[in-house]
């Protein structure tokens, strides 16, 4: 799989949104690979991690996020499942799961129902170590401050708005994958 070839099907390489997406995704992929390589005992699929990290946000163009050049009609929270649909059509169902499950530290069916989120009614929680690593790495980078890695405290602060359970999952993953 060539992630840039797939991204180029949906984004013109001359656009700002392409540059933002690829730059952000490369930062996430590099962080995810660093995490994976620190854990040879887990026998993680590094090629999959890199590919999935590169396409995890492929659905953003379908959303209304003008600050990053996306003029779609869906709320931004939908980019994960929309990206998953694209990746399934491309023939990559495993990569699609990363797209769908990376928002926050995952979204539960209970969250969707209680908050009346405009999402399909199903759990969208990272399950595999590879999914968790891409999700974790993504929390350290934004699409509005490219190339700038957030501190652990900044990540934790940004997750509080989604609930204490998101912070708790982040802390668990941080301890599992990043603590010495």
C-alpha positions as a Markdown table, in Angstrom:
| # | Residue | x | y | z |
|---|---|---|---|---|
| 1 | Unk | 0.0 | 0.0 | 0.0 |
| 2 | Unk | 1.2 | 3.5 | -0.9 |
| 3 | Unk | -0.5 | 5.9 | 1.5 |
| 4 | Unk | 0.5 | 9.0 | -0.6 |
| 5 | Unk | -1.0 | 7.4 | -3.7 |
| 6 | Unk | -4.3 | 6.9 | -1.9 |
| 7 | Unk | -4.3 | 10.4 | -0.3 |
| 8 | Unk | -3.7 | 11.8 | -3.8 |
| 9 | Unk | -6.9 | 10.3 | -5.0 |
| 10 | Unk | -8.9 | 12.5 | -2.6 |
| 11 | Unk | -6.6 | 15.5 | -2.2 |
| 12 | Unk | -4.8 | 17.5 | -4.9 |
| 13 | Unk | -1.1 | 17.6 | -4.0 |
| 14 | Unk | -1.0 | 21.4 | -4.8 |
| 15 | Unk | -3.4 | 22.3 | -2.0 |
| 16 | Unk | -2.8 | 23.5 | 1.5 |
| 17 | Unk | -5.1 | 20.8 | 2.9 |
| 18 | Unk | -2.9 | 18.1 | 1.2 |
| 19 | Unk | 0.2 | 19.7 | 2.7 |
| 20 | Unk | -1.4 | 19.9 | 6.2 |
| 21 | Unk | -2.7 | 16.4 | 6.1 |
| 22 | Unk | 0.5 | 14.8 | 4.9 |
| 23 | Unk | 2.7 | 16.9 | 7.3 |
| 24 | Unk | 0.5 | 16.0 | 10.3 |
| 25 | Unk | 0.2 | 12.4 | 9.3 |
| 26 | Unk | 4.0 | 12.1 | 8.9 |
| 27 | Unk | 4.5 | 13.5 | 12.4 |
| 28 | Unk | 2.0 | 11.0 | 13.7 |
| 29 | Unk | 3.6 | 8.1 | 11.8 |
| 30 | Unk | 7.1 | 9.0 | 13.0 |
| 31 | Unk | 5.9 | 9.2 | 16.7 |
| 32 | Unk | 4.0 | 5.9 | 16.3 |
| 33 | Unk | 7.0 | 4.2 | 14.8 |
| 34 | Unk | 9.2 | 5.5 | 17.6 |
| 35 | Unk | 6.8 | 4.0 | 20.1 |
| 36 | Unk | 6.5 | 0.7 | 18.3 |
| 37 | Unk | 10.3 | 0.3 | 17.9 |
| 38 | Unk | 10.7 | 0.9 | 21.7 |
| 39 | Unk | 8.7 | -2.3 | 22.2 |
| 40 | Unk | 10.2 | -5.2 | 20.2 |
| 41 | Unk | 8.7 | -7.6 | 22.7 |
| 42 | Unk | 5.2 | -6.7 | 21.4 |
| 43 | Unk | 6.0 | -7.8 | 17.9 |
| 44 | Unk | 4.1 | -5.0 | 16.4 |
| 45 | Unk | 3.4 | -4.6 | 12.7 |
| 46 | Unk | 5.5 | -1.5 | 12.0 |
| 47 | Unk | 4.6 | -1.3 | 8.3 |
| 48 | Unk | 0.9 | -1.3 | 9.1 |
| 49 | Unk | 1.4 | 1.3 | 11.9 |
| 50 | Unk | 3.2 | 3.6 | 9.4 |
| 51 | Unk | 0.5 | 3.1 | 6.7 |
| 52 | Unk | -2.4 | 3.5 | 9.1 |
| 53 | Unk | -0.9 | 6.6 | 10.7 |
| 54 | Unk | -0.5 | 8.2 | 7.2 |
| 55 | Unk | -4.2 | 7.6 | 6.3 |
| 56 | Unk | -5.8 | 8.0 | 9.7 |
| 57 | Unk | -7.2 | 11.4 | 8.9 |
| 58 | Unk | -8.1 | 10.8 | 5.2 |
| 59 | Unk | -11.7 | 11.7 | 5.8 |
| 60 | Unk | -11.1 | 15.3 | 6.9 |
| 61 | Unk | -11.9 | 16.9 | 3.5 |
| 62 | Unk | -15.5 | 15.7 | 3.9 |
| 63 | Unk | -15.9 | 17.9 | 7.0 |
| 64 | Unk | -16.4 | 21.5 | 7.7 |
| 65 | Unk | -13.0 | 22.6 | 9.1 |
| 66 | Unk | -12.2 | 25.8 | 7.2 |
| 67 | Unk | -9.2 | 26.6 | 9.4 |
| 68 | Unk | -7.4 | 23.7 | 7.7 |
| 69 | Unk | -8.9 | 24.1 | 4.3 |
| 70 | Unk | -11.7 | 21.5 | 4.6 |
| 71 | Unk | -15.0 | 22.7 | 3.1 |
| 72 | Unk | -17.1 | 19.6 | 3.5 |
| 73 | Unk | -20.6 | 19.4 | 5.0 |
| 74 | Unk | -20.1 | 17.0 | 7.9 |
| 75 | Unk | -19.1 | 18.0 | 11.5 |
| 76 | Unk | -15.4 | 17.4 | 12.1 |
| 77 | Unk | -16.1 | 14.6 | 14.6 |
| 78 | Unk | -17.3 | 12.5 | 11.6 |
| 79 | Unk | -13.9 | 12.4 | 9.8 |
| 80 | Unk | -13.0 | 9.1 | 11.4 |
| 81 | Unk | -15.9 | 7.0 | 10.2 |
| 82 | Unk | -16.0 | 8.8 | 6.9 |
| 83 | Unk | -12.3 | 8.0 | 6.4 |
| 84 | Unk | -13.0 | 4.4 | 7.4 |
| 85 | Unk | -15.6 | 4.2 | 4.6 |
| 86 | Unk | -13.0 | 5.5 | 2.1 |
| 87 | Unk | -10.4 | 3.0 | 3.2 |
| 88 | Unk | -12.9 | 0.1 | 3.0 |
| 89 | Unk | -13.7 | 1.2 | -0.6 |
| 90 | Unk | -10.0 | 1.2 | -1.3 |
| 91 | Unk | -9.7 | -2.4 | 0.0 |
| 92 | Unk | -8.1 | -1.7 | 3.4 |
| 93 | Unk | -10.5 | -2.7 | 6.1 |
| 94 | Unk | -7.8 | -3.0 | 8.8 |
| 95 | Unk | -6.6 | 0.6 | 8.1 |
| 96 | Unk | -10.2 | 1.7 | 8.1 |
| 97 | Unk | -10.5 | 0.6 | 11.7 |
| 98 | Unk | -7.7 | 3.0 | 12.7 |
| 99 | Unk | -9.5 | 5.8 | 10.9 |
| 100 | Unk | -12.7 | 5.1 | 12.7 |
| 101 | Unk | -11.2 | 4.5 | 16.2 |
| 102 | Unk | -8.6 | 7.3 | 16.5 |
| 103 | Unk | -10.8 | 10.2 | 17.6 |
| 104 | Unk | -10.0 | 11.3 | 21.1 |
| 105 | Unk | -9.0 | 8.0 | 22.7 |
| 106 | Unk | -11.9 | 6.4 | 21.0 |
| 107 | Unk | -15.6 | 6.9 | 21.3 |
| 108 | Unk | -18.0 | 4.5 | 23.0 |
| 109 | Unk | -21.5 | 3.7 | 22.0 |
| 110 | Unk | -22.5 | 5.2 | 25.3 |
| 111 | Unk | -20.7 | 8.5 | 24.4 |
| 112 | Unk | -22.5 | 8.6 | 21.1 |
| 113 | Unk | -25.9 | 8.1 | 22.6 |
| 114 | Unk | -25.5 | 10.3 | 25.7 |
| 115 | Unk | -23.9 | 13.2 | 23.7 |
| 116 | Unk | -26.2 | 12.7 | 20.7 |
| 117 | Unk | -23.1 | 12.7 | 18.5 |
| 118 | Unk | -23.7 | 12.6 | 14.7 |
| 119 | Unk | -22.0 | 9.2 | 14.4 |
| 120 | Unk | -23.1 | 5.6 | 13.5 |
| 121 | Unk | -24.3 | 3.9 | 16.7 |
| 122 | Unk | -21.4 | 1.5 | 17.4 |
| 123 | Unk | -18.3 | 1.5 | 19.6 |
| 124 | Unk | -15.3 | 3.2 | 18.0 |
| 125 | Unk | -12.7 | 2.3 | 20.5 |
| 126 | Unk | -9.1 | 1.3 | 19.6 |
| 127 | Unk | -8.6 | -2.4 | 20.3 |
| 128 | Unk | -5.3 | -3.6 | 19.0 |
| 129 | Unk | -1.9 | -2.4 | 20.2 |
| 130 | Unk | -1.3 | -0.9 | 16.7 |
| 131 | Unk | -4.6 | 1.0 | 16.8 |
| 132 | Unk | -3.8 | 2.3 | 20.3 |
| 133 | Unk | -0.3 | 3.4 | 19.3 |
| 134 | Unk | -1.6 | 5.4 | 16.2 |
| 135 | Unk | -4.3 | 6.9 | 18.4 |
| 136 | Unk | -1.8 | 7.8 | 21.1 |
| 137 | Unk | 0.7 | 9.3 | 18.7 |
| 138 | Unk | -2.0 | 11.4 | 17.1 |
| 139 | Unk | -2.8 | 13.1 | 20.4 |
| 140 | Unk | 0.6 | 14.8 | 20.3 |
| 141 | Unk | 0.1 | 16.7 | 17.1 |
| 142 | Unk | -2.5 | 19.1 | 15.7 |
| 143 | Unk | -3.2 | 20.1 | 12.2 |
| 144 | Unk | -3.0 | 23.8 | 13.1 |
| 145 | Unk | 0.5 | 23.9 | 14.5 |
| 146 | Unk | 2.4 | 21.5 | 12.2 |
| 147 | Unk | 5.6 | 20.0 | 13.4 |
| 148 | Unk | 5.1 | 21.0 | 17.0 |
| 149 | Unk | 4.8 | 18.2 | 19.5 |
| 150 | Unk | 2.5 | 18.8 | 22.4 |
| 151 | Unk | 3.6 | 18.0 | 26.0 |
| 152 | Unk | 1.9 | 15.3 | 27.9 |
| 153 | Unk | 0.2 | 17.9 | 30.1 |
| 154 | Unk | -1.1 | 19.7 | 27.0 |
| 155 | Unk | -2.5 | 16.4 | 25.6 |
| 156 | Unk | -4.1 | 15.6 | 28.9 |
| 157 | Unk | -5.7 | 19.1 | 29.1 |
| 158 | Unk | -7.1 | 18.8 | 25.5 |
| 159 | Unk | -8.6 | 15.4 | 26.4 |
| 160 | Unk | -10.4 | 16.7 | 29.5 |
| 161 | Unk | -13.1 | 18.3 | 27.3 |
| 162 | Unk | -14.1 | 14.8 | 26.1 |
| 163 | Unk | -14.3 | 13.4 | 29.7 |
| 164 | Unk | -12.1 | 12.0 | 32.4 |
| 165 | Unk | -12.4 | 8.5 | 30.8 |
| 166 | Unk | -10.5 | 9.8 | 27.8 |
| 167 | Unk | -7.7 | 11.2 | 30.0 |
| 168 | Unk | -7.6 | 7.9 | 31.9 |
| 169 | Unk | -7.2 | 5.9 | 28.7 |
| 170 | Unk | -4.4 | 8.3 | 27.5 |
| 171 | Unk | -2.7 | 7.9 | 30.9 |
| 172 | Unk | -2.9 | 4.1 | 30.6 |
| 173 | Unk | -1.5 | 4.1 | 27.1 |
| 174 | Unk | 1.2 | 6.5 | 28.0 |
| 175 | Unk | 2.3 | 4.3 | 30.9 |
| 176 | Unk | 2.2 | 1.2 | 28.7 |
| 177 | Unk | 3.9 | 2.5 | 25.6 |
| 178 | Unk | 5.9 | 5.6 | 26.6 |
| 179 | Unk | 7.0 | 5.3 | 30.2 |
| 180 | Unk | 10.4 | 3.9 | 31.0 |
